[in-house]
Amino acid sequence: MNTITAIAKTPEPPYYAVIFTSVRTEDGNGYEKMSDEMVKIGFNQPGFLGAESVRDEKGVGITVSYWDSLAAIENWKNHPRHLEAQRLGQEMWYKSFATRVCKVERLGLF
Amino acid sequence: MNTITAIAKTPEPPYYAVIFTSVRTEDGNGYEKMSDEMVKIGFNQPGFLGAESVRDEKGVGITVSYWDSLAAIENWKNHPRHLEAQRLGQEMWYKSFATRVCKVERLGLF
């Protein structure tokens, strides 16, 4: 399924998560198109398990993508179009961002 | 600092993250007040390292809180006021949610 659902249907832990927190600039040039392309390509990468993404009206966003291995994350990180997206993101689209690579150990029993 | 900043200033990994993804109901009764209280109390818990939180206009939200240990997460999970917030959240404020407990292993070199 090539759409971001509110809550990703992930398997039982353990698996991996990449938490990407960002603040957008006012520069929207090419952003939506690239964002759509990243969803389209990213969702078809080997080891991709799902993603969740929210951005508020102030331009603060959190995207979490889930993966079955660190190798799958590394592979996606180095995809040529994703490298281009990362470059443009740093240059134009994001004021600031952080990327954290995590191992999901368990579901919270909330 | 008792406010949520866009991008949390966390130490070098490893540390822990709780990813809480949720979809709000239309029922706003008491939600903002409790949310403010959770920030106020949560930020003063032992082992708390920071938090990031975004909700969009469709009511989809992602909150990530960072902790120095699983024990700190467990402790906060069982705080009496937080237990009450969890109960009300399930009953009234959230259509659906997922909580994932993760170990942040490294920063992404994006």
Backbone of each chain as ProteinMPNN parsed JSONL, in Angstrom:
{"seq_chain_A": "MNTITAIAKTPEPPYYAVIFTSVRTEDGNGYEKMSDEMVKIGFNQPGFLGAESVRDEKGVGITVSYWDSLAAIENWKNHPRHLEAQRLGQEMWYKSFATRVCKVERLGLF", "coords_chain_A": {"N_chain_A": [[0.853, -1.19, 0.0], [0.773, 2.07, -1.01], [0.444, 4.384, 0.603], [0.559, 6.676, 3.334], [-0.552, 5.629, 6.35], [-2.411, 6.59, 9.29], [-1.663, 5.172, 11.6], [0.853, 2.912, 11.553], [0.799, -0.446, 10.392], [2.585, -2.558, 11.86], [4.812, -5.399, 12.295], [5.273, -7.816, 15.008], [7.605, -6.655, 17.462], [11.149, -7.513, 17.602], [12.008, -4.711, 15.497], [13.091, -2.063, 13.284], [13.257, 1.54, 13.584], [13.201, 4.732, 12.028], [13.376, 7.895, 13.146], [12.495, 10.911, 11.986], [12.745, 14.184, 12.529], [11.71, 17.451, 11.784], [11.961, 20.909, 10.746], [10.341, 22.921, 8.554], [11.364, 25.167, 5.914], [10.24, 28.253, 4.364], [10.372, 27.777, 1.781], [8.884, 26.198, -0.707], [9.535, 25.076, -3.065], [9.446, 22.496, -5.229], [9.168, 20.668, -3.222], [6.795, 19.164, -2.491], [6.467, 17.471, -4.662], [8.835, 15.982, -4.596], [8.521, 14.833, -2.092], [6.273, 13.199, -2.481], [7.41, 11.46, -4.336], [9.367, 10.244, -2.773], [7.789, 8.816, -0.958], [6.578, 7.05, -2.738], [8.786, 5.607, -3.823], [10.175, 4.845, -1.485], [8.36, 3.235, -0.082], [8.478, 0.963, -1.515], [10.865, -0.196, -1.054], [13.152, -2.86, -0.219], [12.522, -4.535, 2.815], [11.026, -2.528, 3.982], [8.585, -1.571, 6.341], [6.505, 0.133, 7.04], [5.096, 3.449, 7.638], [4.736, 6.573, 9.399], [3.524, 9.865, 9.433], [3.491, 13.258, 10.223], [2.762, 16.701, 9.941], [2.641, 19.93, 11.298], [0.816, 23.107, 11.394], [2.723, 24.969, 11.839], [4.894, 24.103, 10.562], [6.438, 22.165, 11.686], [7.513, 18.859, 11.696], [7.142, 15.306, 12.098], [8.347, 12.308, 10.963], [8.101, 8.876, 10.972], [9.669, 6.014, 9.965], [9.493, 2.505, 9.408], [11.421, -0.476, 9.568], [12.834, -3.66, 8.603], [15.45, -4.25, 9.215], [18.763, -2.963, 9.974], [20.304, -2.927, 7.735], [18.452, -2.578, 5.698], [17.645, 0.033, 6.2], [20.024, 1.409, 5.755], [20.378, 0.863, 3.086], [18.206, 2.219, 1.916], [18.825, 4.801, 2.727], [20.968, 5.285, 1.076], [19.959, 5.253, -1.461], [19.907, 6.498, -4.762], [17.997, 8.548, -5.578], [16.991, 9.258, -3.126], [19.251, 10.216, -1.871], [19.585, 12.524, -3.363], [17.223, 13.842, -2.613], [17.789, 14.225, 0.11], [19.945, 15.978, -0.096], [18.779, 18.256, -1.328], [16.894, 18.79, 0.614], [18.475, 19.572, 2.805], [19.625, 21.843, 1.685], [17.464, 23.504, 0.923], [14.787, 22.949, 1.938], [14.546, 22.393, 4.651], [14.822, 23.994, 7.775], [15.924, 23.002, 10.065], [16.782, 19.77, 11.346], [16.573, 16.399, 12.671], [17.777, 13.083, 12.746], [17.075, 9.954, 13.925], [18.097, 6.693, 14.571], [16.615, 3.744, 15.504], [16.004, 0.825, 17.525], [13.083, -0.916, 17.724], [11.851, -2.187, 20.563], [9.743, -3.118, 22.106], [6.121, -3.092, 22.286], [4.341, -0.507, 23.868], [2.526, -1.017, 26.827], [0.196, 0.501, 27.043]], "CA_chain_A": [[0.0, 0.0, 0.0], [1.66, 3.218, -1.124], [-0.01, 5.59, 1.274], [0.885, 6.715, 4.749], [-1.729, 5.528, 7.211], [-2.166, 7.283, 10.553], [-0.911, 4.27, 12.479], [1.405, 1.858, 10.697], [0.574, -1.841, 10.802], [3.91, -3.177, 11.925], [4.811, -6.739, 12.894], [5.761, -7.877, 16.384], [9.022, -6.308, 17.629], [11.928, -6.321, 17.261], [12.269, -4.182, 14.15], [13.808, -0.796, 13.408], [12.533, 2.77, 13.27], [13.948, 5.965, 11.811], [12.585, 9.057, 13.545], [12.999, 12.109, 11.295], [12.051, 15.372, 13.018], [12.195, 18.544, 10.946], [11.257, 22.186, 10.655], [10.379, 23.349, 7.157], [11.53, 26.566, 5.519], [9.096, 28.752, 3.578], [10.657, 27.433, 0.387], [8.162, 24.988, -1.077], [9.917, 24.739, -4.434], [9.761, 21.097, -5.518], [9.087, 19.821, -2.021], [5.677, 18.205, -2.527], [6.751, 16.487, -5.702], [9.871, 15.077, -4.083], [7.944, 14.098, -0.971], [5.466, 12.136, -3.089], [8.31, 10.476, -4.949], [10.016, 9.485, -1.685], [6.803, 7.842, -0.473], [6.4, 6.037, -3.773], [9.973, 4.746, -3.907], [10.505, 4.324, -0.156], [7.431, 2.156, 0.286], [8.791, -0.241, -2.287], [12.213, -0.682, -0.74], [13.211, -4.109, 0.542], [12.592, -4.39, 4.26], [10.151, -1.459, 4.478], [7.445, -2.124, 7.084], [5.421, 1.093, 7.219], [5.546, 4.792, 8.01], [3.765, 7.504, 9.96], [4.066, 11.19, 9.152], [2.616, 14.363, 10.618], [3.369, 18.039, 9.973], [1.63, 20.875, 11.78], [0.691, 24.364, 10.638], [3.935, 25.774, 12.046], [5.967, 23.539, 9.743], [7.194, 21.139, 12.418], [7.079, 17.544, 11.244], [7.792, 14.067, 12.528], [8.08, 11.139, 10.132], [8.752, 7.66, 11.475], [9.568, 4.875, 9.042], [9.81, 1.241, 10.091], [12.241, -1.325, 8.708], [13.112, -4.956, 9.225], [16.872, -4.396, 9.544], [19.613, -1.794, 9.755], [20.769, -2.981, 6.341], [17.385, -1.992, 4.873], [17.719, 1.485, 6.421], [21.247, 1.856, 5.083], [20.107, 0.747, 1.659], [17.313, 3.329, 1.557], [19.59, 6.034, 2.923], [21.904, 5.47, -0.031], [19.274, 5.225, -2.765], [20.299, 7.728, -5.473], [16.988, 9.613, -5.515], [16.886, 9.686, -1.73], [20.426, 11.063, -1.633], [19.248, 13.815, -3.976], [16.213, 14.46, -1.733], [18.49, 14.663, 1.323], [20.753, 17.151, -0.456], [17.868, 19.393, -1.515], [16.303, 19.061, 1.922], [19.44, 20.367, 3.581], [19.872, 23.138, 1.029], [16.304, 24.369, 0.676], [13.463, 22.689, 2.505], [14.521, 22.268, 6.118], [15.599, 24.892, 8.634], [16.666, 22.141, 10.986], [16.226, 18.421, 11.408], [17.357, 15.37, 13.365], [17.42, 11.726, 12.336], [17.495, 8.996, 14.95], [17.892, 5.3, 14.173], [16.232, 3.064, 16.746], [15.468, -0.537, 17.514], [11.826, -1.011, 18.459], [12.041, -3.361, 21.405], [8.442, -3.661, 22.498], [5.006, -2.168, 22.262], [3.985, -0.066, 25.212], [1.269, -1.626, 27.268], [-0.68, 1.585, 27.484]], "C_chain_A": [[0.89, 1.241, 0.0], [1.093, 4.497, -0.532], [0.404, 5.508, 2.734], [-0.418, 6.646, 5.528], [-1.392, 6.197, 8.54], [-1.288, 6.436, 11.455], [-0.458, 3.066, 11.674], [1.118, 0.478, 11.28], [1.911, -2.571, 10.752], [3.817, -4.552, 12.578], [5.194, -6.676, 14.374], [7.219, -7.409, 16.445], [9.849, -7.581, 17.844], [11.92, -5.987, 15.767], [12.886, -2.814, 14.348], [12.931, 0.388, 13.013], [13.525, 3.89, 12.987], [13.009, 7.122, 12.13], [13.225, 10.286, 12.894], [12.147, 13.296, 11.731], [12.591, 16.57, 12.25], [11.352, 19.799, 11.082], [11.438, 22.699, 9.237], [10.731, 24.831, 7.033], [10.236, 27.022, 4.834], [9.227, 28.315, 2.12], [9.999, 26.108, 0.005], [8.566, 24.437, -2.43], [10.323, 23.267, -4.614], [9.541, 20.132, -4.369], [8.005, 18.747, -2.126], [5.946, 17.083, -3.528], [7.791, 15.47, -5.203], [9.328, 14.224, -2.94], [7.094, 12.925, -1.479], [6.344, 11.035, -3.686], [8.986, 9.616, -3.877], [9.064, 8.438, -1.094], [6.697, 6.692, -1.472], [7.585, 5.057, -3.819], [10.236, 4.068, -2.554], [9.654, 3.127, 0.233], [7.699, 0.861, -0.476], [10.192, -0.777, -2.036], [12.141, -2.016, -0.001], [13.293, -3.814, 2.033], [11.74, -3.273, 4.839], [8.91, -2.054, 5.137], [6.268, -1.163, 7.23], [5.976, 2.442, 7.61], [4.386, 5.594, 8.564], [4.35, 8.891, 9.78], [3.051, 12.268, 9.481], [3.4, 15.664, 10.487], [2.293, 19.023, 10.406], [1.698, 22.198, 11.02], [1.891, 25.284, 10.831], [5.129, 25.22, 11.268], [6.848, 22.535, 10.468], [6.641, 19.773, 12.031], [7.838, 16.412, 11.911], [7.366, 12.966, 11.559], [8.828, 9.966, 10.733], [8.568, 6.583, 10.42], [10.098, 3.637, 9.754], [10.423, 0.262, 9.098], [12.57, -2.639, 9.402], [14.568, -5.149, 9.63], [17.604, -3.07, 9.365], [20.12, -1.751, 8.321], [19.73, -2.35, 5.41], [17.393, -0.46, 4.996], [18.9, 2.072, 5.652], [21.041, 1.896, 3.567], [19.242, 1.913, 1.167], [18.028, 4.673, 1.685], [20.476, 6.336, 1.714], [21.276, 5.345, -1.415], [19.543, 6.558, -3.481], [19.264, 8.865, -5.411], [16.813, 10.127, -4.092], [18.084, 10.553, -1.346], [20.187, 12.466, -2.186], [18.224, 14.56, -3.111], [16.869, 14.987, -0.459], [19.289, 15.937, 1.053], [19.864, 18.397, -0.58], [17.196, 19.778, -0.2], [17.211, 19.941, 2.771], [19.617, 21.759, 3.005], [18.68, 24.08, 1.089], [15.125, 24.193, 1.618], [13.411, 22.655, 4.026], [15.402, 23.316, 6.789], [16.484, 24.076, 9.547], [16.01, 20.767, 10.992], [17.13, 17.529, 12.249], [16.863, 14.016, 12.88], [17.962, 10.755, 13.375], [17.137, 7.58, 14.492], [17.73, 4.46, 15.436], [15.872, 1.607, 16.496], [14.19, -0.538, 18.345], [11.858, -2.314, 19.255], [10.726, -3.977, 21.846], [7.351, -2.61, 22.308], [4.734, -1.756, 23.694], [2.643, -0.672, 25.591], [0.362, -0.536, 27.823], [-2.108, 1.21, 27.173]], "O_chain_A": [[1.679, 1.433, 0.925], [1.248, 5.574, -1.108], [0.576, 4.424, 3.293], [-1.285, 7.507, 5.38], [-0.219, 6.354, 8.877], [-0.296, 6.914, 12.005], [-1.277, 2.294, 11.175], [1.185, 0.266, 12.491], [2.3, -3.124, 9.724], [2.875, -4.839, 13.316], [5.411, -5.593, 14.917], [7.998, -7.741, 15.551], [9.302, -8.614, 18.228], [11.838, -6.866, 14.909], [13.18, -2.436, 15.483], [11.996, 0.259, 12.222], [14.568, 3.981, 13.634], [11.984, 7.308, 11.474], [14.356, 10.651, 13.214], [10.98, 13.407, 11.357], [13.804, 16.696, 12.081], [10.188, 19.751, 11.48], [12.564, 22.888, 8.777], [10.44, 25.634, 7.919], [9.268, 26.267, 4.743], [8.296, 28.47, 1.329], [10.493, 25.035, 0.349], [8.006, 23.443, -2.892], [11.407, 22.857, -4.201], [9.709, 18.922, -4.522], [8.263, 17.569, -1.881], [5.682, 15.91, -3.263], [7.631, 14.262, -5.374], [9.64, 13.038, -2.837], [7.188, 11.808, -0.97], [6.054, 9.846, -3.557], [9.156, 8.409, -4.055], [9.473, 7.322, -0.773], [6.723, 5.519, -1.098], [7.399, 3.84, -3.85], [10.489, 2.865, -2.495], [10.142, 2.146, 0.794], [7.199, -0.203, -0.11], [10.65, -1.695, -2.717], [11.197, -2.274, 0.745], [14.05, -2.941, 2.458], [11.723, -3.078, 6.054], [8.259, -2.932, 4.57], [5.151, -1.595, 7.513], [7.169, 2.58, 7.882], [3.222, 5.341, 8.254], [5.554, 9.078, 9.955], [1.895, 12.197, 9.066], [4.567, 15.729, 10.875], [1.16, 18.957, 9.93], [2.525, 22.38, 10.127], [2.067, 26.253, 10.093], [6.224, 25.78, 11.304], [7.874, 22.102, 9.944], [5.428, 19.565, 12.041], [9.016, 16.54, 12.243], [6.176, 12.724, 11.36], [10.032, 10.04, 10.976], [7.443, 6.276, 10.026], [11.012, 3.705, 10.576], [10.004, 0.179, 7.944], [12.582, -2.722, 10.631], [14.889, -6.116, 10.32], [17.117, -2.168, 8.685], [20.338, -0.677, 7.76], [20.086, -1.668, 4.448], [17.175, 0.248, 4.014], [18.779, 3.101, 4.987], [21.467, 2.822, 2.878], [19.521, 2.512, 0.129], [17.854, 5.565, 0.854], [20.703, 7.496, 1.372], [21.982, 5.332, -2.423], [19.422, 7.622, -2.875], [19.633, 10.023, -5.21], [16.52, 11.305, -3.885], [17.945, 11.511, -0.586], [20.541, 13.463, -1.558], [18.346, 15.767, -2.903], [16.538, 16.08, 0.001], [19.306, 16.857, 1.871], [20.162, 19.447, -0.011], [16.959, 20.958, 0.061], [16.771, 20.921, 3.373], [19.745, 22.736, 3.743], [18.836, 25.286, 1.278], [14.526, 25.177, 2.051], [12.354, 22.864, 4.621], [16.564, 23.502, 6.426], [17.646, 24.413, 9.776], [14.827, 20.628, 10.68], [18.29, 17.853, 12.506], [15.671, 13.831, 12.635], [19.158, 10.738, 13.665], [16.007, 7.315, 14.08], [18.589, 4.464, 16.318], [15.487, 1.223, 15.392], [14.212, -0.201, 19.529], [11.889, -3.404, 18.684], [10.601, -5.197, 21.949], [7.621, -1.415, 22.186], [4.878, -2.554, 24.62], [1.748, -0.813, 24.758], [-0.165, -0.647, 28.929], [-3.025, 1.981, 27.459]]}, "seq_chain_B": "MNTITAIAKTPEPPYYAVIFTSVRTEDGNGYEKMSDEMVKIGFNQPGFLGAESVRDEKGVGITVSYWDSLAAIENWKNHPRHLEAQRLGQEMWYKSFATRVCKVERLGLF", "coords_chain_B": {"N_chain_B": [[13.764, 22.689, 31.086], [10.465, 23.388, 30.516], [9.012, 23.096, 28.085], [7.927, 21.921, 24.889], [10.234, 21.585, 22.432], [10.87, 22.043, 18.919], [12.847, 20.301, 17.908], [14.298, 17.96, 19.847], [16.915, 18.356, 22.226], [18.976, 16.025, 22.595], [21.201, 13.696, 24.291], [24.291, 12.004, 23.268], [23.629, 8.902, 21.612], [23.681, 5.605, 23.189], [20.171, 5.861, 24.04], [16.734, 5.955, 25.142], [13.552, 5.84, 23.395], [10.117, 6.705, 23.277], [7.635, 6.2, 21.066], [4.692, 7.631, 20.394], [1.883, 7.322, 18.636], [-1.111, 8.707, 17.442], [-4.673, 9.077, 16.906], [-6.936, 11.578, 17.223], [-10.166, 11.894, 18.805], [-13.277, 13.715, 18.321], [-13.836, 14.687, 20.712], [-13.016, 17.014, 22.883], [-13.003, 17.412, 25.548], [-11.481, 18.312, 28.407], [-9.026, 17.617, 27.44], [-6.857, 19.37, 26.602], [-6.073, 20.517, 28.994], [-5.224, 18.301, 30.467], [-3.2, 17.443, 28.792], [-1.378, 19.567, 28.988], [-0.753, 19.258, 31.671], [0.5, 16.768, 31.633], [2.796, 17.353, 30.184], [4.006, 19.125, 31.969], [4.4, 17.535, 34.282], [5.64, 15.254, 33.213], [8.031, 16.208, 32.073], [9.522, 16.613, 34.294], [10.192, 14.203, 35.287], [12.402, 11.668, 36.605], [15.185, 10.853, 34.585], [14.152, 11.796, 32.216], [14.695, 13.033, 28.946], [13.903, 14.683, 26.869], [11.429, 15.832, 24.426], [9.35, 15.54, 21.513], [6.666, 16.768, 19.608], [3.907, 16.611, 17.488], [0.858, 17.544, 15.961], [-1.511, 17.204, 13.397], [-3.914, 18.955, 11.27], [-5.862, 17.127, 10.799], [-6.048, 15.675, 13.049], [-4.229, 13.713, 13.538], [-1.492, 12.593, 15.355], [1.953, 12.598, 16.425], [3.96, 11.875, 19.093], [7.111, 11.931, 20.467], [8.972, 10.837, 23.114], [11.971, 11.068, 25.029], [14.29, 9.128, 26.894], [16.486, 8.134, 29.589], [16.653, 5.491, 30.292], [15.044, 2.217, 30.343], [13.836, 1.794, 32.749], [13.179, 4.367, 33.589], [11.197, 4.992, 31.748], [9.255, 3.094, 32.401], [8.669, 3.887, 34.971], [7.499, 6.42, 34.534], [5.34, 5.644, 32.971], [3.797, 4.431, 34.923], [3.117, 6.439, 36.66], [0.771, 7.961, 38.813], [-0.942, 10.123, 37.899], [-0.443, 10.015, 35.2], [-1.348, 7.47, 34.586], [-4.055, 7.926, 34.942], [-4.443, 9.775, 32.879], [-3.897, 8.115, 30.69], [-6.031, 6.348, 30.909], [-8.277, 8.029, 30.487], [-7.618, 8.909, 27.957], [-7.872, 6.574, 26.428], [-10.59, 6.11, 26.78], [-11.883, 8.46, 25.891], [-10.411, 10.423, 24.309], [-8.862, 9.429, 22.217], [-9.196, 7.909, 19.08], [-7.682, 5.883, 18.033], [-4.487, 4.431, 18.695], [-0.917, 3.894, 18.988], [1.833, 2.639, 20.796], [5.247, 2.622, 20.917], [8.199, 1.271, 22.159], [11.532, 2.082, 22.108], [15.051, 1.627, 21.478], [17.343, 4.107, 20.984], [19.816, 3.937, 18.731], [21.7, 5.13, 17.086], [22.554, 8.311, 15.564], [21.184, 9.342, 12.496], [23.112, 9.699, 9.582], [22.288, 11.738, 7.868]], "CA_chain_B": [[12.866, 23.539, 30.282], [9.17, 22.702, 30.456], [8.271, 23.271, 26.843], [8.346, 21.022, 23.827], [10.9, 22.268, 21.328], [10.666, 21.308, 17.669], [13.819, 19.207, 17.844], [14.814, 17.785, 21.209], [18.382, 18.319, 22.399], [19.248, 14.774, 23.303], [22.633, 13.372, 24.369], [24.744, 10.965, 22.344], [23.061, 7.568, 21.861], [22.309, 5.109, 23.242], [19.153, 6.229, 25.026], [15.484, 5.312, 24.753], [12.489, 6.68, 22.855], [8.756, 6.177, 23.209], [6.905, 6.795, 19.948], [3.243, 7.521, 20.634], [1.145, 7.782, 17.461], [-2.519, 8.687, 17.846], [-5.699, 9.803, 16.154], [-7.851, 12.164, 18.199], [-11.61, 11.971, 18.582], [-13.769, 15.106, 18.329], [-14.103, 15.006, 22.107], [-11.908, 17.771, 23.44], [-13.305, 17.64, 26.96], [-10.4, 18.098, 29.366], [-7.803, 17.136, 26.791], [-5.756, 20.353, 26.627], [-5.642, 20.684, 30.385], [-4.456, 17.106, 30.829], [-1.997, 17.449, 27.972], [-0.461, 20.509, 29.637], [-0.299, 18.678, 32.938], [1.437, 15.681, 31.318], [4.077, 17.988, 29.837], [4.579, 19.695, 33.186], [4.888, 16.465, 35.172], [6.533, 14.355, 32.476], [9.343, 16.834, 31.894], [10.249, 16.615, 35.566], [10.448, 12.841, 35.738], [13.802, 11.237, 36.537], [15.574, 10.174, 33.349], [13.557, 12.425, 31.025], [15.733, 13.711, 28.157], [13.332, 15.625, 25.903], [10.256, 15.329, 23.716], [8.929, 16.216, 20.284], [5.251, 16.467, 19.469], [3.25, 17.278, 16.359], [-0.461, 17.044, 15.587], [-1.95, 17.944, 12.213], [-5.297, 19.454, 11.301], [-6.775, 15.976, 10.746], [-6.087, 15.031, 14.361], [-3.199, 12.672, 13.654], [-0.363, 13.119, 16.119], [3.086, 11.773, 16.841], [4.76, 12.431, 20.18], [8.241, 11.084, 20.819], [9.668, 11.272, 24.323], [13.286, 10.432, 25.128], [14.553, 8.722, 28.275], [17.831, 7.559, 29.734], [16.598, 4.055, 30.605], [13.723, 1.592, 30.33], [13.269, 1.977, 34.09], [12.576, 5.709, 33.616], [9.952, 4.89, 30.966], [8.329, 2.304, 33.218], [8.303, 4.744, 36.087], [6.563, 7.43, 34.019], [4.127, 4.915, 32.578], [3.016, 4.073, 36.112], [2.819, 7.613, 37.483], [-0.687, 7.97, 39.018], [-1.66, 11.06, 37.014], [-0.284, 9.525, 33.833], [-2.285, 6.335, 34.459], [-5.373, 8.541, 34.762], [-4.45, 10.332, 31.512], [-3.996, 6.98, 29.76], [-7.396, 5.824, 31.001], [-9.17, 8.971, 29.816], [-7.246, 8.891, 26.545], [-8.504, 5.4, 25.802], [-12.048, 6.227, 26.857], [-12.49, 9.651, 25.292], [-9.681, 11.358, 23.453], [-8.196, 8.815, 21.067], [-9.853, 6.879, 18.262], [-6.719, 4.781, 17.926], [-3.116, 4.839, 19.019], [0.096, 2.846, 19.147], [2.987, 3.078, 21.585], [6.403, 1.758, 20.646], [9.35, 1.575, 23.006], [12.692, 1.862, 21.244], [16.39, 2.064, 21.875], [17.985, 4.925, 19.941], [21.144, 3.349, 18.614], [22.626, 6.111, 16.499], [21.953, 9.366, 14.769], [21.35, 9.109, 11.074], [24.075, 10.63, 8.977], [21.645, 12.373, 6.711]], "C_chain_B": [[11.552, 22.792, 30.051], [8.363, 23.011, 29.202], [8.792, 22.265, 25.826], [8.977, 21.855, 22.725], [10.716, 21.427, 20.069], [11.575, 20.089, 17.627], [14.502, 19.1, 19.203], [16.34, 17.733, 21.215], [18.72, 17.11, 23.254], [20.753, 14.509, 23.33], [23.036, 12.395, 23.272], [24.022, 9.647, 22.641], [24.114, 6.669, 22.528], [21.46, 5.774, 24.341], [17.841, 5.645, 24.498], [14.454, 6.318, 24.236], [11.151, 5.96, 22.969], [8.035, 6.936, 22.099], [5.42, 6.551, 20.189], [2.514, 8.153, 19.445], [-0.337, 7.677, 17.769], [-3.41, 9.433, 16.876], [-6.728, 10.286, 17.172], [-9.309, 11.965, 17.799], [-11.994, 13.453, 18.468], [-13.948, 15.599, 19.77], [-12.907, 15.708, 22.753], [-12.002, 17.971, 24.936], [-12.136, 17.288, 27.894], [-9.055, 17.763, 28.749], [-6.627, 18.105, 26.93], [-5.178, 20.496, 28.03], [-4.767, 19.499, 30.808], [-3.134, 17.059, 30.059], [-0.941, 18.384, 28.587], [0.111, 19.931, 30.927], [0.735, 17.569, 32.683], [2.806, 16.24, 30.932], [4.766, 18.46, 31.11], [5.166, 18.596, 34.094], [5.941, 15.613, 34.463], [7.947, 14.899, 32.355], [10.16, 16.852, 33.175], [10.508, 15.214, 36.105], [11.942, 12.528, 35.686], [14.076, 10.522, 35.215], [14.974, 10.751, 32.084], [14.62, 13.228, 30.276], [15.189, 14.752, 27.187], [12.125, 15.013, 25.217], [9.997, 16.171, 22.484], [7.48, 15.834, 20.046], [4.621, 17.291, 18.362], [1.858, 16.691, 16.191], [-0.939, 17.86, 14.399], [-3.443, 18.265, 12.289], [-6.331, 18.321, 11.182], [-6.834, 15.216, 12.065], [-5.11, 13.885, 14.524], [-1.979, 13.279, 14.358], [0.728, 12.104, 16.35], [3.809, 12.534, 17.957], [5.878, 11.444, 20.465], [8.866, 11.655, 22.083], [10.935, 10.43, 24.472], [13.671, 10.265, 26.597], [15.912, 8.065, 28.38], [17.826, 6.062, 30.016], [15.17, 3.527, 30.454], [13.036, 1.765, 31.682], [12.578, 3.339, 34.195], [11.245, 5.716, 32.862], [8.87, 4.177, 31.781], [7.775, 3.141, 34.375], [7.26, 5.794, 35.669], [5.241, 6.795, 33.601], [3.213, 4.658, 33.776], [2.764, 5.232, 37.072], [1.289, 7.743, 37.605], [-1.446, 8.921, 38.082], [-1.554, 10.628, 35.551], [-1.2, 8.315, 33.592], [-3.711, 6.859, 34.224], [-5.497, 9.132, 33.344], [-4.598, 9.218, 30.479], [-5.436, 6.431, 29.728], [-8.373, 6.734, 30.238], [-8.885, 9.026, 28.313], [-7.924, 7.744, 25.81], [-10.015, 5.543, 25.744], [-12.615, 7.321, 25.961], [-11.725, 10.303, 24.158], [-9.073, 10.748, 22.198], [-9.079, 7.781, 20.388], [-8.974, 5.649, 18.198], [-5.341, 5.316, 18.279], [-2.205, 3.624, 19.058], [1.246, 3.446, 19.94], [4.119, 2.101, 21.345], [7.582, 2.22, 21.498], [10.611, 1.144, 22.269], [13.987, 2.235, 21.941], [16.993, 2.862, 20.723], [19.438, 4.49, 19.87], [22.165, 4.323, 18.039], [21.855, 7.213, 15.803], [22.168, 9.011, 13.318], [22.311, 10.123, 10.506], [23.479, 11.239, 7.728], [22.157, 13.795, 6.578]], "O_chain_B": [[11.533, 21.708, 29.467], [7.144, 23.169, 29.274], [9.937, 21.82, 25.893], [8.328, 22.729, 22.151], [10.437, 20.231, 20.154], [11.125, 18.979, 17.344], [15.188, 20.02, 19.648], [16.964, 17.147, 20.331], [18.742, 17.182, 24.482], [21.494, 15.029, 22.497], [22.212, 12.008, 22.445], [23.823, 9.31, 23.809], [25.31, 6.949, 22.438], [21.954, 6.178, 25.393], [17.846, 4.916, 23.506], [14.485, 7.495, 24.596], [11.072, 4.747, 22.778], [7.849, 8.15, 22.177], [4.955, 5.411, 20.188], [2.531, 9.372, 19.275], [-0.784, 6.662, 18.303], [-2.961, 10.301, 16.128], [-7.318, 9.484, 17.896], [-9.641, 11.878, 16.616], [-11.132, 14.331, 18.513], [-14.182, 16.784, 20.006], [-11.918, 15.072, 23.119], [-11.155, 18.641, 25.527], [-11.848, 16.115, 28.132], [-8.056, 17.638, 29.458], [-5.532, 17.706, 27.327], [-3.965, 20.582, 28.221], [-3.714, 19.673, 31.422], [-2.094, 16.686, 30.602], [0.234, 18.029, 28.688], [1.292, 20.092, 31.232], [1.716, 17.444, 33.416], [3.841, 15.683, 31.297], [5.958, 18.226, 31.306], [6.281, 18.721, 34.6], [6.988, 15.292, 35.027], [8.928, 14.171, 32.508], [11.368, 17.083, 33.136], [10.979, 15.048, 37.23], [12.664, 13.05, 34.837], [13.286, 9.683, 34.781], [15.248, 10.259, 30.989], [15.357, 14.007, 30.881], [15.936, 15.616, 26.727], [11.827, 13.832, 25.395], [10.367, 17.343, 22.413], [7.104, 14.682, 20.263], [4.78, 18.51, 18.307], [1.687, 15.475, 16.27], [-0.791, 19.082, 14.39], [-4.131, 17.895, 13.24], [-7.519, 18.527, 11.43], [-7.57, 14.238, 12.195], [-5.147, 13.165, 15.522], [-1.506, 14.352, 13.985], [0.471, 10.904, 16.457], [4.213, 13.684, 17.783], [5.627, 10.258, 20.679], [9.247, 12.825, 22.118], [10.974, 9.257, 24.1], [13.415, 11.136, 27.427], [16.432, 7.514, 27.41], [18.879, 5.426, 29.985], [14.211, 4.298, 30.44], [11.811, 1.869, 31.757], [11.52, 3.456, 34.813], [10.287, 6.363, 33.283], [7.721, 4.616, 31.834], [6.588, 3.098, 34.697], [6.272, 6.018, 36.368], [4.166, 7.342, 33.847], [1.99, 4.669, 33.642], [2.254, 5.027, 38.173], [0.586, 7.646, 36.599], [-2.484, 8.549, 37.536], [-2.472, 10.853, 34.762], [-1.76, 8.168, 32.506], [-4.466, 6.312, 33.42], [-6.537, 8.997, 32.699], [-5.338, 9.362, 29.507], [-5.973, 6.101, 28.671], [-9.189, 6.26, 29.447], [-9.8, 9.172, 27.503], [-8.474, 7.917, 24.722], [-10.645, 5.14, 24.767], [-13.671, 7.157, 25.351], [-12.317, 10.695, 23.153], [-8.799, 11.455, 21.229], [-9.635, 6.894, 21.035], [-9.452, 4.519, 18.296], [-5.077, 6.513, 18.169], [-2.66, 2.484, 19.148], [1.588, 4.617, 19.773], [3.967, 0.896, 21.545], [7.911, 3.405, 21.544], [10.743, -0.01, 21.86], [14.009, 3.046, 22.867], [17.136, 2.346, 19.615], [20.196, 4.654, 20.826], [23.328, 4.344, 18.442], [20.671, 7.075, 15.494], [23.199, 8.451, 12.947], [22.313, 11.284, 10.915], [24.1, 11.25, 6.666], [21.747, 14.516, 5.668]]}, "name": "protein", "num_of_chains": 2, "seq": "MNTITAIAKTPEPPYYAVIFTSVRTEDGNGYEKMSDEMVKIGFNQPGFLGAESVRDEKGVGITVSYWDSLAAIENWKNHPRHLEAQRLGQEMWYKSFATRVCKVERLGLFMNTITAIAKTPEPPYYAVIFTSVRTEDGNGYEKMSDEMVKIGFNQPGFLGAESVRDEKGVGITVSYWDSLAAIENWKNHPRHLEAQRLGQEMWYKSFATRVCKVERLGLF"}
